Amino acid sequence: QVQLVESGGGLVQAGGSLRLSCAASGRTFSRSGWLRQAPGKERAFVAQITQSTGTTYYADSVKGRFTISRDNAKNTVYLQMNSLKPEDMAVYYCAASGLSLGSYEYWGRGTQVTVSS
């Protein structure tokens, strides 16, 4: 059974930092990503990393503030979030795919990030 389990969310003041983790089990993946959904908004892409090469992609809104990384030995992906803003507040989801392109097939349940101003 494939599982993605996020952790590390919480409450932080604007300008602060959080580190999210996504521990995967059941298989390895070609790529993993983080997406987020704020209240009343659609789920939006945040960042992605390719497991084999470490190639990363970011949404413009988080470039320079967020860093995605992976530890293949632990089958875990991280999202380091710095300089957090109130508009970063959302439920953050980890997602993964066995394919190099297309939609993510596997999803975690999400972790809440709350940023106070």
C-alpha positions in Angstrom: 0.0 0.0 0.0 1.4 3.4 -1.0 1.2 6.1 1.6 2.4 9.7 1.7 2.4 11.2 5.2 3.0 14.9 5.7 4.2 16.5 8.9 5.7 19.8 10.1 2.8 22.1 9.7 1.7 24.5 12.4 1.3 28.1 13.4 4.1 30.6 12.6 4.4 34.4 12.6 4.9 36.2 9.3 8.5 36.2 8.5 9.1 32.9 10.2 10.0 29.5 8.9 8.6 26.0 8.8 9.9 22.7 7.4 7.4 20.3 6.0 8.2 16.6 5.5 6.6 14.0 3.4 7.5 10.4 4.2 6.6 7.9 1.5 6.1 4.1 1.8 5.2 1.3 -0.5 7.2 2.4 -3.6 9.6 5.0 -4.9 8.7 7.7 -7.3 9.9 9.6 -10.3 8.9 13.0 -8.9 7.4 14.5 -5.9 5.7 17.8 -5.3 4.0 20.1 -2.9 0.7 21.8 -3.6 -1.4 24.0 -1.4 -5.0 24.9 -1.0 -6.2 28.1 0.8 -9.8 28.5 2.0 -12.0 29.3 -0.9 -9.3 28.7 -3.5 -8.3 26.0 -5.8 -5.3 23.7 -5.1 -2.2 25.3 -6.5 1.3 24.0 -7.4 4.1 25.0 -5.0 7.2 23.0 -5.9 8.4 19.8 -7.5 11.6 17.7 -7.4 12.7 14.9 -9.6 14.0 12.0 -7.5 16.8 10.9 -9.8 18.4 14.3 -10.8 17.2 16.6 -8.0 15.8 19.0 -10.6 13.4 21.5 -9.0 10.6 23.7 -10.1 8.8 26.4 -8.1 5.7 28.5 -8.4 6.7 32.2 -8.9 5.0 33.1 -5.6 7.5 31.0 -3.6 10.7 31.3 -5.6 13.6 32.5 -3.4 11.7 31.7 -0.2 10.9 28.0 -0.4 13.2 25.1 -1.1 12.2 21.5 -1.9 14.7 18.7 -1.3 14.7 15.0 -1.0 16.4 12.2 0.8 16.1 9.2 -1.4 17.5 6.8 1.2 14.6 7.8 3.5 12.1 8.1 0.6 11.2 11.5 2.1 10.7 14.9 0.5 11.0 18.2 2.4 9.8 21.7 1.9 11.7 24.4 3.7 9.6 27.5 3.9 11.3 30.8 4.9 10.0 34.4 5.1 6.5 33.1 5.4 3.6 35.5 4.5 0.0 35.5 5.5 -0.9 34.5 1.9 1.1 31.3 2.3 -1.4 30.1 4.8 -3.1 26.9 3.4 -3.3 23.2 3.7 -0.1 21.8 2.1 -0.3 18.5 0.3 2.5 16.2 -0.7 2.0 14.4 -4.0 4.1 11.9 -6.1 4.1 10.2 -9.4 5.9 7.2 -10.9 5.9 9.0 -14.2 8.0 12.0 -15.4 5.0 13.9 -16.7 1.4 14.3 -16.1 -0.8 14.4 -13.0 0.3 13.1 -9.6 -1.2 9.7 -8.8 -0.5 9.6 -5.1 -1.5 12.2 -2.5 -1.0 12.8 1.2 -3.8 14.0 3.5 -2.3 17.4 3.9 -0.9 19.5 6.8 -2.1 22.9 7.9 0.2 25.9 7.7 -1.1 29.0 9.5 0.7 32.3 9.2 -0.2 35.1 11.6 0.4 38.7 10.7 
